[in-house]
Amino acid sequence: MEKLAIHGGSPLKTTPFNTGKRFGEEELAQVAEALEQQTLFYWSGKKVKTFCEKLAKMYGMPHCVAVSSGTAAIHTALGALGVTEGDEVIVPPITDMGTVIGILYQNAIPIFADVEPHTYNLDPASVEKKISDKTKVILVVHLAGNPADMDAIMDIARRHNLYVVEDCAQSWYSYYKGRLVGTIGDIGCFSTNDFKHISTGDGGALLMKDQDLYRKALKFADKNYDRLGSGHASRNCESLAPNYRMTELQGAVGIAQLDKVEWICSRRNEIGDRITKAISGLKGIYPPKVHQGNKSSYWFYMMRIDKNEARVDAETFAEALTAEGIPASHGYIPTCVYEYPLFVEKNAYPPTHAPFDSKYYGREISYHKGLCPVAEQVLETAVKFSINEFYSDSDVEDIIAAIRKVYDWYQRQGE
């Protein structure tokens, strides 16, 4: 058997991954038109409005609000829904900080529910157990493009009279039972950060059906200025809100990027599903589970390693895969979010312990290891690597072959 590269053998992949240009003449033309307007302010120009109209039409939604980031989109959603001091928002512990920042900015309390072991998304049973009389929103993350169990979550939300916000930062053009994620809950939030499926450098958007929510979100993202109706900003602000406005340059790039997003996500889905099919028979390797009828846009690929069955732990497997020419990492984030010092030490607004000790909350809250055991086990046993729409079929075969090579080596060592 060929020796692994990590042990001095030859790496399997010796050629670079195929790449392509994300931006081109289409983006340049849109940016040129934006500059010709002689205004880059979203309400005076046409590019942000066109971006919103186009995105809303693509997703079959009546309303879209463009903002400065995906983090801003989630904060704006929570603000529009009236989340405030003393409220609780249920959220998964495997996510980016951008998911929880807006909760804390509203002086609300993040409540972490556990995840399903193979989709890595919120476990509806855990969500229901975490609901209290303080709960206002269930914040669903469709991690890495894989849709969460929205039927179960929406059922829970209806029974408990809760709002549902979908964090779709990593899940452009992912489908849940034929429906685009981001169109199922009360508000869908998207990111156009440079590392997402499509990019405006930074940026984000919200989609919603409700006219009143649209008005509230539009105001919240614009310092609570009301620009609807007369077209002039009413500065008679009723409450505090940030400035999360998208610029015309971002909107211009976004218009061109939207023309590419379906192909990008379709190609990523093809690659991810192909890898899953190829490695599904390997005992001890557990690919991400995409439920039948769903479609993932694979922002990244993350599989789990059972060290007893695979005869190798996830950290070693990731190192060996990297040595074979397939850059991989152990886990996704260092720990569950609630294990960050910000939460353990209740240090959101130092030197105070706000909002965790708010008189409007009036409860003790503790964040500690063991809070969500399945999520912790997922991160401990996960191996993550990139997927890119520009990968060639040969690149995909190299990924599959490298996984098999590493797997076979450790299987033989245990004989």
TORKOL-4160 file (C-alpha; in steps of 0.2 Angstrom, whole numbers, padded with zeros to 4 digits, m for minus):
415
<pt num="1" X="0000" Y="0000" Z="0000"/>
<pt num="2" X="0006" Y="0017" Z="m0004"/>
<pt num="3" X="0013" Y="0027" Z="0011"/>
<pt num="4" X="0003" Y="0042" Z="0016"/>
<pt num="5" X="0012" Y="0059" Z="0012"/>
<pt num="6" X="0011" Y="0063" Z="0031"/>
<pt num="7" X="0022" Y="0048" Z="0034"/>
<pt num="8" X="0035" Y="0053" Z="0020"/>
<pt num="9" X="0025" Y="0046" Z="0005"/>
<pt num="10" X="0021" Y="0056" Z="m0011"/>
<pt num="11" X="0005" Y="0067" Z="m0010"/>
<pt num="12" X="m0010" Y="0061" Z="m0021"/>
<pt num="13" X="m0014" Y="0079" Z="m0028"/>
<pt num="14" X="0001" Y="0087" Z="m0035"/>
<pt num="15" X="m0008" Y="0100" Z="m0046"/>
<pt num="16" X="m0017" Y="0116" Z="m0040"/>
<pt num="17" X="m0036" Y="0116" Z="m0039"/>
<pt num="18" X="m0045" Y="0124" Z="m0054"/>
<pt num="19" X="m0050" Y="0142" Z="m0051"/>
<pt num="20" X="m0060" Y="0155" Z="m0060"/>
<pt num="21" X="m0064" Y="0174" Z="m0060"/>
<pt num="22" X="m0078" Y="0179" Z="m0048"/>
<pt num="23" X="m0080" Y="0196" Z="m0056"/>
<pt num="24" X="m0079" Y="0202" Z="m0074"/>
<pt num="25" X="m0086" Y="0214" Z="m0087"/>
<pt num="26" X="m0104" Y="0212" Z="m0080"/>
<pt num="27" X="m0099" Y="0219" Z="m0063"/>
<pt num="28" X="m0088" Y="0233" Z="m0071"/>
<pt num="29" X="m0103" Y="0238" Z="m0082"/>
<pt num="30" X="m0114" Y="0240" Z="m0067"/>
<pt num="31" X="m0102" Y="0249" Z="m0056"/>
<pt num="32" X="m0099" Y="0261" Z="m0071"/>
<pt num="33" X="m0117" Y="0265" Z="m0072"/>
<pt num="34" X="m0118" Y="0268" Z="m0053"/>
<pt num="35" X="m0104" Y="0280" Z="m0054"/>
<pt num="36" X="m0113" Y="0289" Z="m0069"/>
<pt num="37" X="m0127" Y="0292" Z="m0057"/>
<pt num="38" X="m0117" Y="0305" Z="m0048"/>
<pt num="39" X="m0124" Y="0298" Z="m0032"/>
<pt num="40" X="m0119" Y="0282" Z="m0022"/>
<pt num="41" X="m0133" Y="0284" Z="m0009"/>
<pt num="42" X="m0145" Y="0270" Z="m0009"/>
<pt num="43" X="m0161" Y="0280" Z="m0009"/>
<pt num="44" X="m0156" Y="0292" Z="m0022"/>
<pt num="45" X="m0148" Y="0279" Z="m0034"/>
<pt num="46" X="m0156" Y="0264" Z="m0043"/>
<pt num="47" X="m0143" Y="0250" Z="m0040"/>
<pt num="48" X="m0148" Y="0245" Z="m0022"/>
<pt num="49" X="m0167" Y="0246" Z="m0027"/>
<pt num="50" X="m0163" Y="0235" Z="m0043"/>
<pt num="51" X="m0153" Y="0223" Z="m0032"/>
<pt num="52" X="m0168" Y="0221" Z="m0020"/>
<pt num="53" X="m0181" Y="0220" Z="m0034"/>
<pt num="54" X="m0171" Y="0206" Z="m0043"/>
<pt num="55" X="m0167" Y="0196" Z="m0027"/>
<pt num="56" X="m0185" Y="0197" Z="m0021"/>
<pt num="57" X="m0191" Y="0191" Z="m0038"/>
<pt num="58" X="m0179" Y="0177" Z="m0039"/>
<pt num="59" X="m0185" Y="0171" Z="m0022"/>
<pt num="60" X="m0203" Y="0174" Z="m0025"/>
<pt num="61" X="m0205" Y="0186" Z="m0011"/>
<pt num="62" X="m0213" Y="0203" Z="m0011"/>
<pt num="63" X="m0201" Y="0213" Z="0000"/>
<pt num="64" X="m0182" Y="0214" Z="0001"/>
<pt num="65" X="m0171" Y="0226" Z="0012"/>
<pt num="66" X="m0152" Y="0228" Z="0008"/>
<pt num="67" X="m0140" Y="0230" Z="0022"/>
<pt num="68" X="m0121" Y="0232" Z="0024"/>
<pt num="69" X="m0118" Y="0214" Z="0030"/>
<pt num="70" X="m0126" Y="0197" Z="0035"/>
<pt num="71" X="m0123" Y="0201" Z="0053"/>
<pt num="72" X="m0132" Y="0218" Z="0050"/>
<pt num="73" X="m0146" Y="0208" Z="0041"/>
<pt num="74" X="m0149" Y="0197" Z="0057"/>
<pt num="75" X="m0148" Y="0212" Z="0069"/>
<pt num="76" X="m0161" Y="0221" Z="0058"/>
<pt num="77" X="m0172" Y="0206" Z="0058"/>
<pt num="78" X="m0172" Y="0205" Z="0077"/>
<pt num="79" X="m0175" Y="0224" Z="0078"/>
<pt num="80" X="m0189" Y="0223" Z="0066"/>
<pt num="81" X="m0197" Y="0209" Z="0076"/>
<pt num="82" X="m0196" Y="0220" Z="0092"/>
<pt num="83" X="m0183" Y="0209" Z="0101"/>
<pt num="84" X="m0178" Y="0219" Z="0116"/>
<pt num="85" X="m0170" Y="0218" Z="0134"/>
<pt num="86" X="m0176" Y="0203" Z="0143"/>
<pt num="87" X="m0181" Y="0193" Z="0128"/>
<pt num="88" X="m0173" Y="0176" Z="0124"/>
<pt num="89" X="m0168" Y="0170" Z="0106"/>
<pt num="90" X="m0165" Y="0152" Z="0103"/>
<pt num="91" X="m0150" Y="0149" Z="0092"/>
<pt num="92" X="m0138" Y="0134" Z="0088"/>
<pt num="93" X="m0120" Y="0134" Z="0095"/>
<pt num="94" X="m0112" Y="0129" Z="0079"/>
<pt num="95" X="m0112" Y="0146" Z="0069"/>
<pt num="96" X="m0102" Y="0162" Z="0066"/>
<pt num="97" X="m0103" Y="0176" Z="0079"/>
<pt num="98" X="m0113" Y="0186" Z="0066"/>
<pt num="99" X="m0128" Y="0175" Z="0071"/>
<pt num="100" X="m0128" Y="0180" Z="0089"/>
<pt num="101" X="m0121" Y="0198" Z="0089"/>
<pt num="102" X="m0138" Y="0206" Z="0085"/>
<pt num="103" X="m0146" Y="0197" Z="0099"/>
<pt num="104" X="m0134" Y="0205" Z="0111"/>
<pt num="105" X="m0135" Y="0222" Z="0103"/>
<pt num="106" X="m0154" Y="0221" Z="0107"/>
<pt num="107" X="m0149" Y="0217" Z="0125"/>
<pt num="108" X="m0158" Y="0200" Z="0123"/>
<pt num="109" X="m0151" Y="0183" Z="0129"/>
<pt num="110" X="m0145" Y="0170" Z="0117"/>
<pt num="111" X="m0152" Y="0152" Z="0122"/>
<pt num="112" X="m0142" Y="0138" Z="0114"/>
<pt num="113" X="m0151" Y="0123" Z="0108"/>
<pt num="114" X="m0142" Y="0107" Z="0103"/>
<pt num="115" X="m0140" Y="0101" Z="0085"/>
<pt num="116" X="m0144" Y="0085" Z="0075"/>
<pt num="117" X="m0128" Y="0074" Z="0074"/>
<pt num="118" X="m0127" Y="0073" Z="0055"/>
<pt num="119" X="m0135" Y="0089" Z="0048"/>
<pt num="120" X="m0127" Y="0100" Z="0061"/>
<pt num="121" X="m0143" Y="0110" Z="0062"/>
<pt num="122" X="m0155" Y="0114" Z="0076"/>
<pt num="123" X="m0163" Y="0099" Z="0083"/>
<pt num="124" X="m0181" Y="0103" Z="0085"/>
<pt num="125" X="m0183" Y="0092" Z="0101"/>
<pt num="126" X="m0169" Y="0102" Z="0109"/>
<pt num="127" X="m0177" Y="0119" Z="0103"/>
<pt num="128" X="m0194" Y="0114" Z="0111"/>
<pt num="129" X="m0186" Y="0110" Z="0128"/>
<pt num="130" X="m0177" Y="0127" Z="0128"/>
<pt num="131" X="m0193" Y="0137" Z="0126"/>
<pt num="132" X="m0198" Y="0148" Z="0140"/>
<pt num="133" X="m0210" Y="0163" Z="0143"/>
<pt num="134" X="m0196" Y="0174" Z="0138"/>
<pt num="135" X="m0193" Y="0166" Z="0121"/>
<pt num="136" X="m0197" Y="0178" Z="0106"/>
<pt num="137" X="m0188" Y="0171" Z="0091"/>
<pt num="138" X="m0180" Y="0155" Z="0085"/>
<pt num="139" X="m0165" Y="0159" Z="0074"/>
<pt num="140" X="m0162" Y="0145" Z="0062"/>
<pt num="141" X="m0145" Y="0143" Z="0054"/>
<pt num="142" X="m0144" Y="0132" Z="0038"/>
<pt num="143" X="m0126" Y="0128" Z="0041"/>
<pt num="144" X="m0115" Y="0126" Z="0026"/>
<pt num="145" X="m0129" Y="0126" Z="0014"/>
<pt num="146" X="m0139" Y="0112" Z="0022"/>
<pt num="147" X="m0157" Y="0115" Z="0026"/>
<pt num="148" X="m0163" Y="0114" Z="0044"/>
<pt num="149" X="m0179" Y="0104" Z="0048"/>
<pt num="150" X="m0191" Y="0119" Z="0044"/>
<pt num="151" X="m0207" Y="0109" Z="0045"/>
<pt num="152" X="m0204" Y="0104" Z="0063"/>
<pt num="153" X="m0197" Y="0121" Z="0068"/>
<pt num="154" X="m0211" Y="0131" Z="0060"/>
<pt num="155" X="m0224" Y="0119" Z="0069"/>
<pt num="156" X="m0215" Y="0123" Z="0086"/>
<pt num="157" X="m0215" Y="0142" Z="0082"/>
<pt num="158" X="m0234" Y="0142" Z="0078"/>
<pt num="159" X="m0238" Y="0132" Z="0094"/>
<pt num="160" X="m0228" Y="0144" Z="0105"/>
<pt num="161" X="m0232" Y="0160" Z="0095"/>
<pt num="162" X="m0214" Y="0163" Z="0091"/>
<pt num="163" X="m0206" Y="0171" Z="0076"/>
<pt num="164" X="m0193" Y="0162" Z="0065"/>
<pt num="165" X="m0178" Y="0170" Z="0057"/>
<pt num="166" X="m0168" Y="0160" Z="0045"/>
<pt num="167" X="m0149" Y="0164" Z="0044"/>
<pt num="168" X="m0145" Y="0160" Z="0026"/>
<pt num="169" X="m0128" Y="0167" Z="0025"/>
<pt num="170" X="m0121" Y="0150" Z="0020"/>
<pt num="171" X="m0136" Y="0144" Z="0011"/>
<pt num="172" X="m0139" Y="0153" Z="m0005"/>
<pt num="173" X="m0151" Y="0143" Z="m0017"/>
<pt num="174" X="m0153" Y="0129" Z="m0005"/>
<pt num="175" X="m0170" Y="0120" Z="m0005"/>
<pt num="176" X="m0180" Y="0113" Z="0009"/>
<pt num="177" X="m0193" Y="0101" Z="0001"/>
<pt num="178" X="m0194" Y="0111" Z="m0015"/>
<pt num="179" X="m0194" Y="0128" Z="m0006"/>
<pt num="180" X="m0180" Y="0140" Z="m0006"/>
<pt num="181" X="m0173" Y="0142" Z="0012"/>
<pt num="182" X="m0176" Y="0160" Z="0017"/>
<pt num="183" X="m0194" Y="0160" Z="0012"/>
<pt num="184" X="m0201" Y="0149" Z="0025"/>
<pt num="185" X="m0199" Y="0159" Z="0041"/>
<pt num="186" X="m0204" Y="0176" Z="0045"/>
<pt num="187" X="m0188" Y="0184" Z="0039"/>
<pt num="188" X="m0174" Y="0176" Z="0028"/>
<pt num="189" X="m0156" Y="0184" Z="0031"/>
<pt num="190" X="m0142" Y="0183" Z="0018"/>
<pt num="191" X="m0124" Y="0188" Z="0017"/>
<pt num="192" X="m0114" Y="0194" Z="0002"/>
<pt num="193" X="m0098" Y="0194" Z="0011"/>
<pt num="194" X="m0083" Y="0191" Z="0001"/>
<pt num="195" X="m0081" Y="0173" Z="0007"/>
<pt num="196" X="m0099" Y="0168" Z="0003"/>
<pt num="197" X="m0107" Y="0161" Z="m0013"/>
<pt num="198" X="m0109" Y="0178" Z="m0020"/>
<pt num="199" X="m0099" Y="0194" Z="m0015"/>
<pt num="200" X="m0101" Y="0212" Z="m0014"/>
<pt num="201" X="m0086" Y="0214" Z="m0003"/>
<pt num="202" X="m0098" Y="0215" Z="0011"/>
<pt num="203" X="m0116" Y="0216" Z="0011"/>
<pt num="204" X="m0132" Y="0207" Z="0016"/>
<pt num="205" X="m0151" Y="0207" Z="0013"/>
<pt num="206" X="m0167" Y="0202" Z="0021"/>
<pt num="207" X="m0183" Y="0194" Z="0013"/>
<pt num="208" X="m0200" Y="0195" Z="0020"/>
<pt num="209" X="m0218" Y="0193" Z="0015"/>
<pt num="210" X="m0226" Y="0205" Z="0028"/>
<pt num="211" X="m0228" Y="0223" Z="0023"/>
<pt num="212" X="m0227" Y="0230" Z="0041"/>
<pt num="213" X="m0211" Y="0220" Z="0044"/>
<pt num="214" X="m0203" Y="0227" Z="0028"/>
<pt num="215" X="m0207" Y="0244" Z="0034"/>
<pt num="216" X="m0199" Y="0241" Z="0051"/>
<pt num="217" X="m0184" Y="0233" Z="0044"/>
<pt num="218" X="m0181" Y="0247" Z="0031"/>
<pt num="219" X="m0182" Y="0260" Z="0045"/>
<pt num="220" X="m0171" Y="0250" Z="0057"/>
<pt num="221" X="m0157" Y="0248" Z="0045"/>
<pt num="222" X="m0157" Y="0267" Z="0042"/>
<pt num="223" X="m0156" Y="0274" Z="0059"/>
<pt num="224" X="m0175" Y="0273" Z="0061"/>
<pt num="225" X="m0177" Y="0286" Z="0047"/>
<pt num="226" X="m0194" Y="0283" Z="0038"/>
<pt num="227" X="m0191" Y="0286" Z="0019"/>
<pt num="228" X="m0207" Y="0277" Z="0013"/>
<pt num="229" X="m0221" Y="0288" Z="0006"/>
<pt num="230" X="m0214" Y="0305" Z="0003"/>
<pt num="231" X="m0197" Y="0299" Z="m0002"/>
<pt num="232" X="m0189" Y="0312" Z="0011"/>
<pt num="233" X="m0182" Y="0305" Z="0027"/>
<pt num="234" X="m0193" Y="0308" Z="0042"/>
<pt num="235" X="m0180" Y="0311" Z="0056"/>
<pt num="236" X="m0193" Y="0310" Z="0070"/>
<pt num="237" X="m0185" Y="0294" Z="0077"/>
<pt num="238" X="m0196" Y="0284" Z="0088"/>
<pt num="239" X="m0182" Y="0272" Z="0095"/>
<pt num="240" X="m0163" Y="0268" Z="0093"/>
<pt num="241" X="m0157" Y="0260" Z="0077"/>
<pt num="242" X="m0141" Y="0258" Z="0068"/>
<pt num="243" X="m0135" Y="0263" Z="0051"/>
<pt num="244" X="m0133" Y="0247" Z="0040"/>
<pt num="245" X="m0136" Y="0255" Z="0023"/>
<pt num="246" X="m0130" Y="0247" Z="0008"/>
<pt num="247" X="m0121" Y="0258" Z="m0004"/>
<pt num="248" X="m0124" Y="0259" Z="m0023"/>
<pt num="249" X="m0107" Y="0252" Z="m0027"/>
<pt num="250" X="m0112" Y="0236" Z="m0017"/>
<pt num="251" X="m0129" Y="0236" Z="m0025"/>
<pt num="252" X="m0121" Y="0237" Z="m0043"/>
<pt num="253" X="m0109" Y="0222" Z="m0040"/>
<pt num="254" X="m0124" Y="0213" Z="m0032"/>
<pt num="255" X="m0135" Y="0214" Z="m0047"/>
<pt num="256" X="m0122" Y="0206" Z="m0058"/>
<pt num="257" X="m0118" Y="0193" Z="m0045"/>
<pt num="258" X="m0136" Y="0188" Z="m0044"/>
<pt num="259" X="m0135" Y="0182" Z="m0062"/>
<pt num="260" X="m0122" Y="0169" Z="m0057"/>
<pt num="261" X="m0129" Y="0163" Z="m0040"/>
<pt num="262" X="m0140" Y="0149" Z="m0047"/>
<pt num="263" X="m0125" Y="0141" Z="m0057"/>
<pt num="264" X="m0113" Y="0143" Z="m0042"/>
<pt num="265" X="m0125" Y="0134" Z="m0030"/>
<pt num="266" X="m0130" Y="0121" Z="m0043"/>
<pt num="267" X="m0112" Y="0117" Z="m0046"/>
<pt num="268" X="m0108" Y="0116" Z="m0028"/>
<pt num="269" X="m0123" Y="0105" Z="m0025"/>
<pt num="270" X="m0116" Y="0093" Z="m0039"/>
<pt num="271" X="m0099" Y="0092" Z="m0031"/>
<pt num="272" X="m0105" Y="0090" Z="m0013"/>
<pt num="273" X="m0117" Y="0076" Z="m0017"/>
<pt num="274" X="m0104" Y="0067" Z="m0028"/>
<pt num="275" X="m0092" Y="0067" Z="m0014"/>
<pt num="276" X="m0105" Y="0061" Z="m0002"/>
<pt num="277" X="m0110" Y="0047" Z="m0014"/>
<pt num="278" X="m0092" Y="0041" Z="m0016"/>
<pt num="279" X="m0088" Y="0040" Z="0002"/>
<pt num="280" X="m0104" Y="0034" Z="0010"/>
<pt num="281" X="m0099" Y="0016" Z="0011"/>
<pt num="282" X="m0083" Y="0020" Z="0021"/>
<pt num="283" X="m0086" Y="0013" Z="0039"/>
<pt num="284" X="m0083" Y="0027" Z="0052"/>
<pt num="285" X="m0084" Y="0041" Z="0040"/>
<pt num="286" X="m0101" Y="0051" Z="0041"/>
<pt num="287" X="m0104" Y="0063" Z="0027"/>
<pt num="288" X="m0116" Y="0078" Z="0030"/>
<pt num="289" X="m0134" Y="0071" Z="0030"/>
<pt num="290" X="m0145" Y="0081" Z="0017"/>
<pt num="291" X="m0163" Y="0074" Z="0020"/>
<pt num="292" X="m0172" Y="0067" Z="0005"/>
<pt num="293" X="m0181" Y="0081" Z="m0005"/>
<pt num="294" X="m0168" Y="0094" Z="0001"/>
<pt num="295" X="m0154" Y="0102" Z="m0009"/>
<pt num="296" X="m0138" Y="0109" Z="m0001"/>
<pt num="297" X="m0127" Y="0123" Z="m0009"/>
<pt num="298" X="m0112" Y="0117" Z="0001"/>
<pt num="299" X="m0103" Y="0132" Z="0007"/>
<pt num="300" X="m0091" Y="0120" Z="0014"/>
<pt num="301" X="m0090" Y="0101" Z="0016"/>
<pt num="302" X="m0089" Y="0094" Z="0033"/>
<pt num="303" X="m0089" Y="0076" Z="0038"/>
<pt num="304" X="m0088" Y="0067" Z="0054"/>
<pt num="305" X="m0075" Y="0053" Z="0059"/>
<pt num="306" X="m0079" Y="0039" Z="0071"/>
<pt num="307" X="m0061" Y="0036" Z="0078"/>
<pt num="308" X="m0066" Y="0018" Z="0083"/>
<pt num="309" X="m0073" Y="0013" Z="0067"/>
<pt num="310" X="m0061" Y="0023" Z="0056"/>
<pt num="311" X="m0046" Y="0019" Z="0067"/>
<pt num="312" X="m0041" Y="0037" Z="0066"/>
<pt num="313" X="m0046" Y="0053" Z="0075"/>
<pt num="314" X="m0053" Y="0068" Z="0065"/>
<pt num="315" X="m0038" Y="0079" Z="0069"/>
<pt num="316" X="m0026" Y="0066" Z="0062"/>
<pt num="317" X="m0037" Y="0063" Z="0047"/>
<pt num="318" X="m0037" Y="0082" Z="0043"/>
<pt num="319" X="m0018" Y="0083" Z="0044"/>
<pt num="320" X="m0016" Y="0068" Z="0033"/>
<pt num="321" X="m0029" Y="0074" Z="0020"/>
<pt num="322" X="m0019" Y="0091" Z="0020"/>
<pt num="323" X="m0003" Y="0082" Z="0017"/>
<pt num="324" X="m0011" Y="0073" Z="0002"/>
<pt num="325" X="m0014" Y="0090" Z="m0006"/>
<pt num="326" X="m0032" Y="0093" Z="0000"/>
<pt num="327" X="m0032" Y="0107" Z="0013"/>
<pt num="328" X="m0043" Y="0102" Z="0027"/>
<pt num="329" X="m0046" Y="0107" Z="0045"/>
<pt num="330" X="m0051" Y="0099" Z="0061"/>
<pt num="331" X="m0069" Y="0105" Z="0066"/>
<pt num="332" X="m0076" Y="0121" Z="0060"/>
<pt num="333" X="m0075" Y="0134" Z="0074"/>
<pt num="334" X="m0064" Y="0131" Z="0089"/>
<pt num="335" X="m0078" Y="0127" Z="0102"/>
<pt num="336" X="m0096" Y="0129" Z="0103"/>
<pt num="337" X="m0100" Y="0148" Z="0103"/>
<pt num="338" X="m0106" Y="0147" Z="0121"/>
<pt num="339" X="m0089" Y="0142" Z="0127"/>
<pt num="340" X="m0081" Y="0159" Z="0121"/>
<pt num="341" X="m0075" Y="0170" Z="0135"/>
<pt num="342" X="m0089" Y="0183" Z="0130"/>
<pt num="343" X="m0102" Y="0170" Z="0136"/>
<pt num="344" X="m0093" Y="0161" Z="0150"/>
<pt num="345" X="m0088" Y="0177" Z="0158"/>
<pt num="346" X="m0104" Y="0187" Z="0153"/>
<pt num="347" X="m0092" Y="0200" Z="0145"/>
<pt num="348" X="m0103" Y="0207" Z="0131"/>
<pt num="349" X="m0101" Y="0225" Z="0137"/>
<pt num="350" X="m0086" Y="0225" Z="0149"/>
<pt num="351" X="m0084" Y="0229" Z="0163"/>
<pt num="352" X="m0103" Y="0226" Z="0166"/>
<pt num="353" X="m0112" Y="0209" Z="0164"/>
<pt num="354" X="m0126" Y="0217" Z="0154"/>
<pt num="355" X="m0137" Y="0210" Z="0147"/>
<pt num="356" X="m0136" Y="0194" Z="0156"/>
<pt num="357" X="m0139" Y="0202" Z="0173"/>
<pt num="358" X="m0153" Y="0214" Z="0167"/>
<pt num="359" X="m0167" Y="0217" Z="0179"/>
<pt num="360" X="m0179" Y="0214" Z="0164"/>
<pt num="361" X="m0172" Y="0197" Z="0162"/>
<pt num="362" X="m0172" Y="0192" Z="0181"/>
<pt num="363" X="m0165" Y="0175" Z="0179"/>
<pt num="364" X="m0148" Y="0167" Z="0181"/>
<pt num="365" X="m0140" Y="0161" Z="0165"/>
<pt num="366" X="m0125" Y="0150" Z="0163"/>
<pt num="367" X="m0114" Y="0146" Z="0148"/>
<pt num="368" X="m0102" Y="0131" Z="0150"/>
<pt num="369" X="m0095" Y="0115" Z="0142"/>
<pt num="370" X="m0108" Y="0102" Z="0141"/>
<pt num="371" X="m0123" Y="0113" Z="0137"/>
<pt num="372" X="m0125" Y="0106" Z="0120"/>
<pt num="373" X="m0116" Y="0089" Z="0120"/>
<pt num="374" X="m0121" Y="0084" Z="0102"/>
<pt num="375" X="m0114" Y="0100" Z="0095"/>
<pt num="376" X="m0098" Y="0098" Z="0105"/>
<pt num="377" X="m0096" Y="0080" Z="0099"/>
<pt num="378" X="m0099" Y="0086" Z="0081"/>
<pt num="379" X="m0085" Y="0099" Z="0082"/>
<pt num="380" X="m0073" Y="0086" Z="0090"/>
<pt num="381" X="m0076" Y="0073" Z="0077"/>
<pt num="382" X="m0077" Y="0085" Z="0061"/>
<pt num="383" X="m0066" Y="0086" Z="0046"/>
<pt num="384" X="m0069" Y="0101" Z="0035"/>
<pt num="385" X="m0063" Y="0106" Z="0018"/>
<pt num="386" X="m0068" Y="0118" Z="0004"/>
<pt num="387" X="m0079" Y="0116" Z="m0011"/>
<pt num="388" X="m0078" Y="0128" Z="m0025"/>
<pt num="389" X="m0089" Y="0130" Z="m0040"/>
<pt num="390" X="m0073" Y="0131" Z="m0051"/>
<pt num="391" X="m0066" Y="0114" Z="m0046"/>
<pt num="392" X="m0064" Y="0103" Z="m0061"/>
<pt num="393" X="m0071" Y="0085" Z="m0061"/>
<pt num="394" X="m0053" Y="0080" Z="m0059"/>
<pt num="395" X="m0051" Y="0090" Z="m0043"/>
<pt num="396" X="m0067" Y="0082" Z="m0036"/>
<pt num="397" X="m0060" Y="0065" Z="m0040"/>
<pt num="398" X="m0044" Y="0069" Z="m0032"/>
<pt num="399" X="m0053" Y="0074" Z="m0016"/>
<pt num="400" X="m0062" Y="0057" Z="m0016"/>
<pt num="401" X="m0046" Y="0048" Z="m0020"/>
<pt num="402" X="m0037" Y="0057" Z="m0006"/>
<pt num="403" X="m0051" Y="0053" Z="0007"/>
<pt num="404" X="m0050" Y="0035" Z="0002"/>
<pt num="405" X="m0031" Y="0034" Z="0003"/>
<pt num="406" X="m0031" Y="0041" Z="0020"/>
<pt num="407" X="m0045" Y="0030" Z="0026"/>
<pt num="408" X="m0038" Y="0014" Z="0018"/>
<pt num="409" X="m0021" Y="0017" Z="0026"/>
<pt num="410" X="m0028" Y="0018" Z="0044"/>
<pt num="411" X="m0039" Y="0004" Z="0041"/>
<pt num="412" X="m0024" Y="m0007" Z="0037"/>
<pt num="413" X="m0014" Y="m0001" Z="0051"/>
<pt num="414" X="m0028" Y="m0007" Z="0063"/>
<pt num="415" X="m0028" Y="m0025" Z="0056"/>
